[in-house]
Amino acid sequence: MSVSSLTNFKHVSYLWDEQKAAALAGDEVALLIYRSNLLGADLRLTNYGGGNTSCKVMARDPLTGKQTEVMWVKGSGGDLGTLKRSGLAALYVDRLHSLENIYRGIEHEDEMVELFNHCIFDLSSKAPSIDTPLHGFLPFKHIDHLHPDAAIAIAAAKDGKRITQELFGGTIGWVPWQRPGFDLGLQLRQCLQDNPGIRGIMLGSHGLFTWGDTAYESYINTLEVIERCAAYLEEHYGKKGPVFGGARISAPDAEVRKKQAAALAPVLRGLCSGHTRMVGHFTDDPRVLEFINSKDLDRLAPLGTSCPDHFLRTKISPLVLPLDPQASLEDVAAVKQQLEPLFAAYRAMYTDYYSTCRHPNSPALRDPNPVVILYPGIGMFTFSKDKQTARVAAEFYTNAINVMKGAEAISEYTALPRQEAFDIEYWLLEEAKLQRMPKPKALSGRIALITGSAGGIGKAIAKRFADEGACVIINDNDAGRLQSAKEEFTKQYGADVFTTAVLDVTKATDIHAAYEVASLAFGGVDMVVNCAGLSISKPLEAHTEKDWDLLYDVLVKGQFLVTQQGVEVMRKQDLGGDVINIVSKNALMSGPNNAGYGSAKAAQLHLSRLNAAELGKDGIRVNVINPDAVIADSKIWEGDWAAGRAKAYGITVEELPGYYAKRTLLNQVILPEDIASACFAVTGGLLGKSTGNVINVDGGVAAAFVR
């Protein structure tokens, strides 16, 4: 490999750092992990969770003391970009090869996976994947198996074998499509024997194998092959005519796309959630828009994807919406009436696909709803059990679009036959992998907007909901405080669990924007927690009209407006929902210097009852949590409130926590986490038939008992 070639990459990223690699010299497994992480960092090379890499090294056999060849390979599941040593499987190469002696043929592929366990060298290995023999039967020290869009575009082209031969002058072999497994490993070995000296193998409709004697040589070989594929596609774009046949419609501007998507997402989420409550993702990436706005959309979309990694994430094909990009979506009933038959037809198509292709021992029919929904002119929605899976599905379908674009530019795109696709999707080994996944948490698939959640009680609730599997919209009227919370949540949970919005609950425009954020990020909202608040403690004669208006605007009007717009989203989804209002024991207990705050809290409490009575028909439950004296991390205690309450009780501010605890029946200090636990108790499933309730979390204040 010439050093000068390293500066010529245009379509892939050269990320190798000689100093970092030098620090790993002598440890081939560490270099394998380093190379894998670099390859996984570039989505043009492989998808999230896709592909696998390996290296073969000599090691001391702990039983014989003799040197033996060991293959380290990415284990089942995992992601190249984040791969660690714990994600690798290590196997004796000679034992893996000896399995050929007992291999009973392609009809018995699945039984070989269990036998891989008899080849394990490192007892702490990750479970070996189905691709293990594909690496094991190739003799090279370092091997990369990736799913780059540019290579799959050639592999999925009608005459991909001819193009591969001509493009690489015979230096890249070709193995036609076959499901991964032991037999495919034998075919790779045969391809190499028939074509000595090749630098890689293209797998029809699937991906690419490349290799080298060292980690660096394998890395460079992989980049160069993919670069050449991508450059070839670029040369051919437009030669046969406009990409995807040219534009059929034009997209509205970004702001219109955003408004349309936010308005429609909750409706789509509801229609997708009949089997499992889904979380959504939306993108109007230019590559997506080019495809969904094209003349060839109706021809290509039903074909589905080619690479197994693609359709395992996206289902066999997307649902295309016949909606005008500028269509009015205000009449939700009319929109649903138009869309419901489309979803019913998709479910019928998927059920027929299952019934036609199933085998006697196939797993049961899975959720027949679409994963990918295309809205021409607007963008792509994807729905799955959690945000990460929905986002990754969008990435995979974008990869599929890239593949279709490339294949159409150089030849004609071909998808996998339906039976082959089914045999991958409903593979018993794939089903076993699904069954091993962790069970959903109590709030998995749920989306929560908690007002005032950048600190105090609100942040504690948001964290508890996130811990229990929910997606959360963090918001506050203080941009600085919100930024700090964002950094904290990013570090603790990652970007797929939450999003943020600046929200002043007294402004209807802010509230509307926050729900748009929720709909675009996750598809809607299931839980609304009205937690934003403030306190003013003054004697009656000192209370100003401004004080009164501020208290009622934030506490009462804010709760009303946030609930009103949240219910609008919930009704679009038709999945029910929860409204929790964080009120106060002051709603029930009278005290000095508290006319404005106490009466506003009482209004909040009764508004909750009124909403509970009205929203039951929608399956929306409204409940109240009444805390008291939650001092930790609260903005209420940063102002004059603490001084006012201390003055009212004839004590110092420093004495307030102890004073509040001692006046309770349980003699307990109340923390934000205690309120969060009460909110989870209401939403976690055990109280699913309760509404209109008041739960006191105040340590026990008899004067504030509801009855």
Steps between C-alpha positions, in 0.01 A plus 500: 500500500650834404506768767393757242171316454404586857440861407277417206196362682185694415217264585632347825684637801861403570517506881807292581724668758853362483583602857192331646563190293868495599397496866310177427781333307540132589139462612312388189170480687533861616578600143193308383285700741665826393444421131141397567423822683639704210294308246187530712546875537427557130139416409604491134691183584246314707177546690448513874528144629590370155806321371769311686878486515757244611865422554691173542789472743714233655435436869594248767241227543424491875445121484803387297736792547565495125457792262171491312325731254210698649250715312357807673180615328217737582242303693125488458342846521701809584628780284838548334516867595476422871653151501706401804690183583195371687309509170734251332483124472826303500505155338754228423546514123579128468186402691290733287641335188433155642128577505506442126535128578157491662322759284187337359423753228315826449171355630665467842667842517349607830637209700854620428457815710473296821810308398702823484495489880721189489763712327521775764853590609427789738230392747389861550424531127193665361271248329636429149288643219368323192775672299777322694576238228514770234813629675622159614529341157699790356872472585580868545625646826264800490158506332228766465142418406303822446176623345606818320228662289731538203593130495145377563377718213722294269416176680126573463520602135344267244842433343710561811731205433601636159549851638715369786717304257549796267548761771766307691653306215440168671661599829166486684320165501124448487278269704128514418240568766467240771388530858800533738611177659742209483444428132565861404833475683588200285399692189730789592787254537416348160486844340848573631632165376352564156638856490841500675642842573169689522478783751136455596165336426168664417196322644199535269232732648685492829836666552876481476791292637850648496818404684870554567801353677489775762227711655623802304517315166147371548378850588661658193385221271142547625509876446649472153243246379207702633647823364522344157139380516379845606700680231358264237145581610571873498630478145173342387244720676295672233639303206181292466282801572390691810550327836193293590338615174502864610275690740125438494424760769696773674540520876364797695751700701645357820263684733194364319646148506556531873145622567344227286712228654428614857126513428491154344746307718259434792235370260750264338629391838151408612435302183832315540448415867217248487740216582780671695518863613750657264746786519562702186775675310478749215752609239484717192859425401566619142570141389158396629326793333668424167358146511150566635443792261609300194314343210647160584374491860191294418710246308791465741340531845293177477809301401640531849866482595776258407755482782373283790607762753275751324170313495547349845480858624250646254263210415446368153383833353384848608153651506468795260240763593297647211469835677564835337799670668285810558191305615313643796540270800279695740199270458650201683192282450515552124873426491450178696214401272736535204794322660336211687426299180863540393623354828244221481619418148864498613419267788313271260795504257746415777276224635470353151880517461532307824233244409644441154862461608475342846639156582344252743748603771504876428457735797158657543399801293661816638354850510357551148510881514749692285833617639578748222239752384578733211316830456596638156608862521536487878729221615531157659349377828624184668339331798637234732505389864742774606660812362836347419345217300274744314793731422717212384216375278500842333876478450466154347225604262712800398775248426249301295416817304870550431523141376198540270640826366837345418359180354259693279782726379716213375240235420169401657428456870398152613364418844516164671221260404219504758571145617869575557407814692251306713755229576727768644231696684341192657821302539484291817845627596379858460196416712726355769698822499179701544393277789832564676449876497416664834132526582348847456504730802178627654499824300657370178334654197358789705578868443484761776502879504577628850481877538777666698717189463842665490523485879337409828194275504456517123852373428462220754177389328664514157790287622273245662290471185816464288631232738174312451527507119313816399612771260481847656476859381710710739391863512531818700455874457863548604722426198815478713346253740367301205846479343645363825225239516564407136866436571411292806242289314729451201771362724262279700258377233627584151322693227227246419323525838419871515465825314470858623280804450499849649155529652322779683170343606323835486559523123279290273753534217777351716273212600404428140866504399590259780238250386628535144845411632350195673317390185802542273742336742287211626165501318278656765446493876340262751569663836474867592628606839418858599784579735611854410431735787599785724405620847433840652446524875371836624244633745169593341572872518839458331372291208497693174282449196815410309576226754148365464507498119840333487394219733179433313664531157770246578316258726142502373508637147825314430353170618189563291685587179757221525227244570277635224765468231629169638151352482476611136809290421374204704167502319682487166675185618188346654719308746373655822751672725586648836489853636665545838478833676756580766291713736568545874363426842423874502209423268327345803666659803463860604795698630610859556653724231383267224186643337627509141703179493257292706193603301681439168593152622137439592402604148757259358355220709142559394599550136654152525170356619313673219745370241480147641121508467518622141787293360409155623316430174833545319680257728698793641552480876555813708654468844657732756815471707503728806853558628612726780826671585713350221799724542780320313597659163184712493486847346216580741749510785744724316276807537300659781273202559727336759539827689127558485414156636765524772359834607148359505609219731726717715819307418814550290541383142762248613247345735236444229596143389497372855181690577318353204617147581400521867149616425429186292358179638796303367763759598656478152675746269339485154733475199437550125555127450204428730270696268651323199422163659138602548476601135638163395255324731217672314632427150684169545204273443373405843255791520382488142134522601537798732419859413400811693716398795716707734816339634664681790880487512549733795613274782149507636331832573163424656354840418560427131324162491245490220249321724 
